[in-house]
Amino acid sequence: MGVRFIHTADLHLGSPLEAVGAQSTQLQDQLREASYTAFERIIDLALDESVDFLLIAGDIYDQKSRSVRAEEFLATQLGRLHQDDIPVYVIYGNHDPLGAATTYVEFPPNVREFGHDEPEEHVFSIDGEPRARIWGQSYRTEAEGRKMHRNFDPTDRSIPTIGLVHTGLNAEGSKYVPCSSAELAELTQFDYWALGHIHSPRVYETNPPILHPGVPQGRHVGEPGPGGCVLVELEDGNDAEMEFIPTSPIIWDVHEVSVEPDVSADFDLTTIDGLQRYITEKADSISAERTSLGPQLPIPVRQPQWDPDGYICRWRLTGHGEANELLNSADEDVLDRLITRLRDGVNQTKPFVHTERVVDRTRPPLGDVDDLRDDDRVVSEFFELIENLENQPEARFDLMETLDYDNSANIWQRVEDPEAIRDDKLALTEERFEDLFERAQHRVLDELLRRRAK
Ligand SMILES: [Mn+2]
């Protein structure tokens, strides 16, 4: 006999989505409603799938923007589960610690909240017969250095046993329940680790599962969609079955748009109009294809029955091309004009496609770089160096280590969890390293070409 349940976390209800320059009232309304709709879909799913219970692994609210409306909404939605006798197990995280809680509205009696003093066990039963043990502990304050899970101590494992932890899964950290997935896996009484705190879905282990479901609805371009929750089935003697279910009405994403002549030949990228038409065409095709890019996960991702309401896109212009000269023309802020025009222009499609930003990473038109590569010793050595760095993971690792070198003059710190960053450092993520590496290459090469051209 097993149990089926939904695992969600990091709802951050009541906190607005960021959309730079979202002037349209309708769009602003849609953004405000998106996190609510995503949570409503989780409740719909729980009812449709007749799950045994719902787990919420922390950060239901942003304490700072906690609102009566958000609490009323939660109470109503959780009340729908109460009518179907579905309990909800909740821990609180760093954004809604219990020590600072202000409560405006009472939750229905099916909601079981874990305290902050010590770990607690709640037993899920059907007709008086225990079916699952759930262990958890809430944050007392915004920072929790306690290794709470170490005191999780289930009496037996005759029924499925689940641990709820709000953690950055950073063993070296001090603020968000420091631990590693290996440390959790050592606690062999547990059949599932329901984590919260990291906003993108990540599956660290599948047997027993250790995972972050991510946010049900992303709030900015750093939380690309679709967000969702995880539907889980635990049965004795079998591996856990899991499925990621998308829930977010609005999907944030970063799209690369190459200005290289061979891919943009139909457009005149020496004018703002040409560039606007080129990006608008990309936007229209995203809307027409209704792409709901699922996250890359080692578990199945369900294709949603609904269309997204819209996409909020960052366009990252890349490649060598004439657009570079247009975008860098000195007397006029071409990029700002382009963004304004795109926002005014492409909002009409359904699903809508809104421009969050346009980022210029273009480079001057490619001249005779291939000739130089063969003839010029400095240029050819430069390419050799880049290829070595690209092909040797150790060399890249060394380079990252060098950037992270701990002295006070260094601004970078390598982190997995952006919230764990020191106040005087910038987060050096894999993504930012890639970006720095690429831009450094471009800068050197462009300078070499400029000097050779003289
Ligand atoms: Mn958190």
Boltz pocket constraint, residues with backbone or C-beta under 6 A from the ligand:
constraints:
  - pocket:
      binder: B
      contacts: [[A, 58], [A, 59], [A, 93], [A, 94], [A, 95], [A, 166], [A, 196], [A, 197], [A, 198]]
      max_distance: 6.0
